[in-house]
Amino acid sequence: MVDVARVWSGHPVGFCLLTYPPYQFVAFYDADRRMTVASRKVDEPAWRFVVLRERVGWDSHNSIAMAVDDDGYLHLSGNMHVDRLKYYRTERPLDIGTFERVESMVGRDETRVTYPAFSRGPKNELIFTYRDGSSGSGNQVYNVYDHATRTWRRLIDGPLVDGQGEMNAYFYGPKRGPDGRYHLCWVWRDTPDCATNHDLSYARSSDLVRWETSRGEPLTLPVTFDTAEVVDPVPAGGGIINGNAKIGFDAEQRPVIAYHKFDENGVTQLYNARLEDGVWKIYQSSDWDYRWEFKGGGSIHFEVRVQPVRVERDGTLVQGWHHDRYGTQLWRLDPETLRPVERLELPEPSVPASLMAVRSEFPGMGVRVRNDSGTSGEPGVRYVLRWETLGPNRDRPRKKPWPEPSVLQVHRVEE
């Protein structure tokens, strides 16, 4: 374990850990809420710090994303919720002291940015994606980086999905499946009120440029509500929420989307939708007796969290979930009905239990962790970022007293 710095703990907001051997980088908001980047060599305890011209308020959406390109230049974006694009890049490889603000990437659709994320494409190209617009009225945009010119361009000419000013899509993915394709699911949302999520939808692609339905029919971009493939037409107010629709795969490499909605009695249940011979078949997998009633805007606490189905080495199909009333469980599913047939012992947590114990004595504090967006370069070794904050407060200021800044730490985990 290595201490990094003391950090703001009045509300949760996403930090970033990036290991790029022999260096390690952390982007966070410090005790004074200033966006800060730290770097070190992984075998040395001392950090170097650079403070950028950003300061977070009370919005838990304002997470930080960071990546390194093939030439070693660092890219960073964050502190945005329907704000002008905030994007920084180093002028020298791996040197955080040379971070400079880049005012635009492609010069359009960059004034109402949320959810920045970096990833790699099918040819290992660096991709940056974000939502252009607001909750209930936004489009998903994808840019790709040209290393030769150090410039960005659109991966596709326009947005991938367009809510046409009436709604926006909340994505899970694109996730590369065992079939080599990228799979994407989303729910539509009409307004900032989270109760207005509806219509679970799906698309797939081999190259992130050309998209199609589950039946292989080409989709004209941008995908709209009228042209999208609807997996389950859950109505607004039907108990489905963004962030809780996730794609997994069964032993036959068929996509399975896990989500929850209200059953015919108005009770929240976990469902799995599986693609079978070109048709989505929907299975109710839980028999809970509690209705999770969510509504309103801002960041909320999730009483239910679902995980995608996955195939174990022995071919067993399993699924995990957490419910505030029923705890955390792992099911073995019947491969035909997707109903639980056995409650399994929970595996060892991905983060050691000792890291999840709250150390602060301030009421309401919780542990926040982030996995490494890079790689340790050592077999069986990974790094985890840990700190403590109060929970979400629907992005509203809290009255004092506030908790003291917590200690941000990098933990080396051997598996």
GIVENDA-V437580 format. One record per pair of residues at least 24 apart in sequence whose ideal C-beta (glycine too) atoms are under 6 Angstrom apart, sorted by the first residue. I is the first residue (numbers start at 0). J is the second residue. If there is no record, write none. Layout:
I,J
I,J
This chain:
0,408
0,410
1,44
1,409
2,406
2,408
3,37
3,407
4,29
4,407
5,30
5,404
5,406
6,386
6,404
6,407
7,32
8,387
8,388
8,402
8,404
8,405
9,389
9,397
9,401
10,57
10,59
10,389
10,392
11,59
11,367
11,388
12,55
12,59
12,61
12,62
13,62
14,369
14,384
15,63
15,65
16,369
16,371
16,384
17,65
17,372
17,373
18,371
18,373
18,375
18,382
19,67
19,373
20,376
22,93
26,63
26,65
26,75
27,407
28,55
30,404
34,78
36,95
38,95
49,95
49,96
53,78
57,394
57,396
58,394
59,298
59,391
59,394
64,115
64,116
64,117
66,117
68,125
69,146
70,146
76,115
79,112
79,113
80,113
81,111
81,113
81,133
83,110
84,109
84,112
104,142
104,151
105,151
108,140
120,207
121,206
132,167
134,191
135,167
135,188
135,189
135,190
135,191
136,164
136,167
137,167
155,208
155,220
157,221
158,221
160,221
160,222
161,221
161,223
163,223
169,241
171,244
171,245
172,246
174,246
176,248
177,248
177,252
178,252
180,205
181,207
182,246
182,254
184,244
184,246
184,256
186,239
186,241
186,244
189,235
191,296
192,294
192,295
193,240
193,293
194,236
194,294
195,235
196,239
196,240
196,241
197,233
197,234
197,235
198,229
198,232
199,230
199,231
199,233
199,244
199,258
200,227
200,229
201,228
201,230
213,274
214,277
230,272
230,279
231,272
231,281
233,260
237,261
238,267
243,305
245,307
246,307
247,307
247,308
247,309
249,316
250,310
250,314
255,308
257,305
257,307
259,303
265,290
266,290
267,291
269,305
271,337
282,337
284,337
284,338
289,324
297,393
297,394
298,391
298,394
350,383
354,385
359,387
361,402
363,389
365,390
379,413
379,414
380,413
381,412
382,409
382,411
383,410
383,412
384,409
385,410
